[in-house]
Amino acid sequence: MNYFRAPHLDSALEQLARRPLRIVCGATDCYAEPGAPSERADWLDISRIDTLRGISRQGDELRIGAATSWDAIDRSERLPASLREAARSIGSLQIRLQGTIGGNLCHASPVADGVPALLSLGASVELASLGGVRRLPLEQFLLGRRSTALRPDEILCAVLFDASVADQPSAFVKLANRDGTALAVVSAAVLLRWQPQGVLAQALVAVGGASEVPVRLRSLEAAMEGLRAGELPNAAQAATLGELAPIDDCRGSAAQRLGQARVAIRRALARCMEDGA
Ligand SMILES: Cc1cc2nc3c(=O)[nH]c(=O)nc-3n(C[C@H](O)[C@H](O)[C@H](O)COP(=O)(O)OP(=O)(O)OC[C@H]3O[C@@H](n4cnc5c(N)ncnc54)[C@H](O)[C@@H]3O)c2cc1C
């Protein structure tokens, strides 16, 4: 096995253009996989590329470099509450210091905590290759369980979203089978935008762990728009959650996940409304 540590993005992209390489950043997902590291794979370590790290303002948007750790995201006061809560819920401190936002998205697990939080912010991803840079809404980047639109010669460079979301009430709720370091059974993230008259202008609601990849609940979002705060819990209770298609596995049955999705949404909504008040 060969191991390349790229000093900057250009050299990483040149290496990727020459032959298929397995990208590694914080390595918390890569090395946890059964059988990894494969002796047949050549690895490309992007964790020392400075331009892939950090949180900055770019015009009207916030930009988070793909190699930014969950600990750095948790500690950044300029980021929305929901994303910081998701960051704080990931693994132990050691995992949060090492694991990155880019790795979480590229691993594309149905229970990745970063994904619902970022979906509820309307985030996009920036993908680079020697051929140039392209941008995709996160929803289009995630194709299915462990499957993304990333091409073999591309690196995910950054996650971007409208900076104004940091001023809106938002919340992330994770339900797991035990306290401490545990993967979610389901999670929910909510962001609310209010009109000055106390009417809901926009709701963004995303659920993880109850479908192949975390999804936006657009029918619930549409049902809540135009309502007042007191009417939101009933709207959430009445929602069919038709976008969800949970599976049975060792952490929970499909029925349990559907029920827990409803609980997580209700709690996230309640936290947003406390925040908004
Ligand atoms: C003990 C433990 C507990 C955990 N708990 C949680 C948890 O509670 N919640 C949760 O969501 N996750 C959890 N994880 C999973 C993991 O820590 C996170 O998903 C983390 O964000 C992965 O980031 P990384 O940099 O370590 O990814 P890596 O392991 O380096 O990479 C993961 C995948 O993404 C690809 N990749 C990484 N960066 C890029 C990039 N910039 N461009 C293109 N491809 C890239 C790699 O090729 C690989 O396929 C846990 C893991 C462990 C070991």
The ligand as a MOL file (V3000), in Angstrom:
LIG
                    3D

  0  0  0     0  0            999 V3000
M  V30 BEGIN CTAB
M  V30 COUNTS 53 58 0 0 0
M  V30 BEGIN ATOM
M  V30 1 C -15.9710 5.6920 17.8670 0
M  V30 2 C -16.6450 6.4730 16.7720 0
M  V30 3 C -17.7960 7.1870 17.0630 0
M  V30 4 C -18.4490 7.9050 16.0660 0
M  V30 5 N -19.5850 8.5940 16.3920 0
M  V30 6 C -20.2360 9.2760 15.4210 0
M  V30 7 C -21.4410 9.9700 15.7390 0
M  V30 8 O -21.9110 9.9890 16.8860 0
M  V30 9 N -22.0690 10.6300 14.7290 0
M  V30 10 C -21.5700 10.6510 13.4300 0
M  V30 11 O -22.1760 11.2730 12.5610 0
M  V30 12 N -20.4350 9.9940 13.1220 0
M  V30 13 C -19.7640 9.3190 14.0730 0
M  V30 14 N -18.6080 8.6500 13.7530 0
M  V30 15 C -18.1470 8.6580 12.3620 0
M  V30 16 C -17.0330 9.6890 12.0240 0
M  V30 17 O -16.3060 10.0830 13.1350 0
M  V30 18 C -17.5770 10.9540 11.3210 0
M  V30 19 O -18.3650 10.5950 10.2050 0
M  V30 20 C -16.4540 11.8890 10.8660 0
M  V30 21 O -16.9990 13.1400 10.5610 0
M  V30 22 C -15.6840 11.3570 9.6500 0
M  V30 23 O -14.6890 12.3030 9.2970 0
M  V30 24 P -13.1880 11.8650 8.9560 0
M  V30 25 O -12.4510 13.0900 8.5770 0
M  V30 26 O -12.6100 11.0680 10.0780 0
M  V30 27 O -13.4460 10.9290 7.6890 0
M  V30 28 P -12.4660 9.8380 7.0590 0
M  V30 29 O -12.5270 8.5760 7.8610 0
M  V30 30 O -11.1190 10.4160 6.8170 0
M  V30 31 O -13.1890 9.6370 5.6370 0
M  V30 32 C -14.5040 9.1200 5.5690 0
M  V30 33 C -14.8800 8.9340 4.0710 0
M  V30 34 O -14.9530 10.1740 3.4080 0
M  V30 35 C -13.9680 10.2860 2.3630 0
M  V30 36 N -13.4680 11.6640 2.4810 0
M  V30 37 C -13.0930 12.2970 3.6290 0
M  V30 38 N -12.8620 13.5990 3.3980 0
M  V30 39 C -13.0670 13.7980 2.0670 0
M  V30 40 C -12.9970 14.9450 1.2290 0
M  V30 41 N -12.7190 16.1680 1.7100 0
M  V30 42 N -13.2410 14.7860 -0.0950 0
M  V30 43 C -13.5750 13.5620 -0.5870 0
M  V30 44 N -13.6810 12.4400 0.1590 0
M  V30 45 C -13.4380 12.5630 1.4750 0
M  V30 46 C -12.9630 9.1760 2.6190 0
M  V30 47 O -12.4130 8.6930 1.4150 0
M  V30 48 C -13.8470 8.1190 3.2960 0
M  V30 49 O -14.5520 7.3980 2.3030 0
M  V30 50 C -17.9350 7.9250 14.7400 0
M  V30 51 C -16.7600 7.2040 14.4440 0
M  V30 52 C -16.1350 6.4830 15.4370 0
M  V30 53 C -14.8690 5.7200 15.1060 0
M  V30 END ATOM
M  V30 BEGIN BOND
M  V30 1 1 1 2
M  V30 2 1 2 3
M  V30 3 2 2 52
M  V30 4 2 3 4
M  V30 5 1 4 5
M  V30 6 1 4 50
M  V30 7 2 5 6
M  V30 8 1 6 7
M  V30 9 1 6 13
M  V30 10 2 7 8
M  V30 11 1 7 9
M  V30 12 1 9 10
M  V30 13 2 10 11
M  V30 14 1 10 12
M  V30 15 2 12 13
M  V30 16 1 13 14
M  V30 17 1 14 15
M  V30 18 1 14 50
M  V30 19 1 15 16
M  V30 20 1 16 17
M  V30 21 1 16 18
M  V30 22 1 18 19
M  V30 23 1 18 20
M  V30 24 1 20 21
M  V30 25 1 20 22
M  V30 26 1 22 23
M  V30 27 1 23 24
M  V30 28 2 24 25
M  V30 29 1 24 26
M  V30 30 1 24 27
M  V30 31 1 27 28
M  V30 32 2 28 29
M  V30 33 1 28 30
M  V30 34 1 28 31
M  V30 35 1 31 32
M  V30 36 1 32 33
M  V30 37 1 33 34
M  V30 38 1 33 48
M  V30 39 1 34 35
M  V30 40 1 35 36
M  V30 41 1 35 46
M  V30 42 1 36 37
M  V30 43 1 36 45
M  V30 44 2 37 38
M  V30 45 1 38 39
M  V30 46 1 39 40
M  V30 47 2 39 45
M  V30 48 1 40 41
M  V30 49 2 40 42
M  V30 50 1 42 43
M  V30 51 2 43 44
M  V30 52 1 44 45
M  V30 53 1 46 47
M  V30 54 1 46 48
M  V30 55 1 48 49
M  V30 56 2 50 51
M  V30 57 1 51 52
M  V30 58 1 52 53
M  V30 END BOND
M  V30 END CTAB
M  END
